[in-house]
Amino acid sequence: MKNLNLDEDSIINSHLSRREVVNIDQEQLVKTELFNCQQFLPLKIFPAIDQLNLVKWSTNNKDFINKALRNYGAILFRDFNVNGLEEFEKFIRAISQGDLLEYTYRSTRRTQIGQKIYTSTEYPPHQSIPLHNENAYSSIWPMKICFFCVEPATKGGETPIADSRKMFERLDPDIKKRFIQKKVMYVRNFGELDLSWQDVFQTTNRLDVESYCHQAGIEFEWKDSDRLRTRQVCQAVAKHPNTDEMVWFNQAHLFHISSLQPEIRESLLSIFGEDELPRNAYYGDGSPIETSILDEIRNIYQQEAVTFSWHQGDILLLDNMLTAHGRMPFSGERKVVVGMSEVCITT
């Protein structure tokens, strides 16, 4: 379990540290390469011999994998002939400290299909999912998130990734300072168009919800018709506990109502009003975040996005703090599953 404790001065004065150089020749059983010499991520690892077992190799080379992950932020394991969900789960355990994590305090609908293995976000296939770091809207998140392509889409369905270190570097210093000082407040109303609180907290017991909220620093208010409203102020940036690098780490651009299409946004505001929106984001003091600033953040995400096509059997391992991920629209069947490990808790 990782714990973070940040103060404003150390954040503002921080600079990206020099990245480690990974010795890619240390293991003759695999080969490594970058997809594009112009892009630093992902690092591709693939077998140098036939029938190399990924789980066994990973178990014997955990330090090598973790060093490469800290350096590149994303690793794509390709052509290892991973034999189904059980082997995928064993792989995550092999490269992680501790057990896999449950998907609690959810922001999207998922289905559990294995022992702590879930479907990727169940979102309409014609829509994209913006780049984001998993659970960055919370004070608790996984350090590792891992995707397994069971079946690629007929067309599209890529999982774009982006370097959160570059996001921090590229953002205007005044914007960063404002977010560092104020942080981000997430307001959620459960029980209407968004997920129910029963789905989000994975319980039907109000006392369990209240206990979780107290521990996580979430303000809550029970409304009529079994509805729940929550408010939580969380980090806008974070320092990686292993590399000491600063990363842009929040979901303000995703939760804010400006992320919706104009006609949907106008319809929701006319029906619910701002206080009753399923979700929204503000500065930590409750003041509105300027749409122009969120648009600038989205533009930089798009400029930093790296996209590759899924192959059946691919495994994409991300350091969840160093690398953001999303999803492109797709057609046909697509089955990409996800597992998470190594919890990090802010203090």
Rosetta blueprint (number, residue, H / E / L):
1 M L
2 K E
3 N E
4 L E
5 N L
6 L L
7 D L
8 E H
9 D H
10 S H
11 I H
12 I H
13 N L
14 S L
15 H L
16 L L
17 S L
18 R L
19 R L
20 E L
21 V L
22 V L
23 N L
24 I L
25 D L
26 Q L
27 E L
28 Q L
29 L L
30 V E
31 K E
32 T E
33 E E
34 L E
35 F L
36 N L
37 C L
38 Q L
39 Q L
40 F L
41 L L
42 P L
43 L E
44 K E
45 I E
46 F E
47 P E
48 A L
49 I L
50 D L
51 Q L
52 L L
53 N L
54 L H
55 V H
56 K H
57 W H
58 S H
59 T H
60 N H
61 N L
62 K H
63 D H
64 F H
65 I H
66 N H
67 K H
68 A H
69 L H
70 R H
71 N H
72 Y H
73 G L
74 A E
75 I E
76 L E
77 F E
78 R L
79 D L
80 F L
81 N L
82 V L
83 N L
84 G H
85 L H
86 E H
87 E H
88 F H
89 E H
90 K H
91 F H
92 I H
93 R H
94 A H
95 I L
96 S L
97 Q L
98 G L
99 D L
100 L E
101 L L
102 E L
103 Y L
104 T L
105 Y L
106 R L
107 S L
108 T L
109 R L
110 R L
111 T L
112 Q E
113 I E
114 G E
115 Q L
116 K L
117 I E
118 Y E
119 T E
120 S L
121 T L
122 E L
123 Y L
124 P L
125 P L
126 H L
127 Q L
128 S L
129 I E
130 P E
131 L E
132 H E
133 N L
134 E L
135 N L
136 A L
137 Y L
138 S L
139 S L
140 I E
141 W E
142 P E
143 M E
144 K E
145 I E
146 C E
147 F E
148 F E
149 C E
150 V E
151 E E
152 P L
153 A L
154 T L
155 K E
156 G E
157 G L
158 E L
159 T L
160 P L
161 I E
162 A E
163 D E
164 S H
165 R H
166 K H
167 M H
168 F H
169 E H
170 R H
171 L L
172 D L
173 P H
174 D H
175 I H
176 K H
177 K H
178 R H
179 F H
180 I H
181 Q H
182 K H
183 K L
184 V E
185 M E
186 Y E
187 V E
188 R E
189 N E
190 F E
191 G L
192 E L
193 L L
194 D L
195 L L
196 S L
197 W H
198 Q H
199 D H
200 V H
201 F H
202 Q L
203 T L
204 T L
205 N L
206 R H
207 L H
208 D H
209 V H
210 E H
211 S H
212 Y H
213 C H
214 H H
215 Q H
216 A H
217 G L
218 I L
219 E E
220 F E
221 E E
222 W E
223 K E
224 D L
225 S L
226 D L
227 R E
228 L E
229 R E
230 T E
231 R E
232 Q E
233 V E
234 C E
235 Q L
236 A L
237 V E
238 A E
239 K E
240 H L
241 P L
242 N L
243 T L
244 D L
245 E L
246 M E
247 V E
248 W E
249 F L
250 N L
251 Q L
252 A H
253 H H
254 L H
255 F H
256 H L
257 I H
258 S H
259 S H
260 L L
261 Q L
262 P H
263 E H
264 I H
265 R H
266 E H
267 S H
268 L H
269 L H
270 S H
271 I H
272 F H
273 G L
274 E H
275 D H
276 E H
277 L L
278 P L
279 R E
280 N E
281 A E
282 Y E
283 Y E
284 G L
285 D L
286 G L
287 S L
288 P L
289 I L
290 E L
291 T H
292 S H
293 I H
294 L H
295 D H
296 E H
297 I H
298 R H
299 N H
300 I H
301 Y H
302 Q H
303 Q H
304 E H
305 A L
306 V E
307 T L
308 F L
309 S L
310 W L
311 H L
312 Q L
313 G L
314 D L
315 I E
316 L E
317 L E
318 L E
319 D E
320 N L
321 M L
322 L L
323 T E
324 A E
325 H E
326 G E
327 R E
328 M L
329 P L
330 F E
331 S E
332 G L
333 E L
334 R L
335 K E
336 V E
337 V E
338 V E
339 G E
340 M E
341 S E
342 E E
343 V E
344 C E
345 I E
346 T E
347 T L
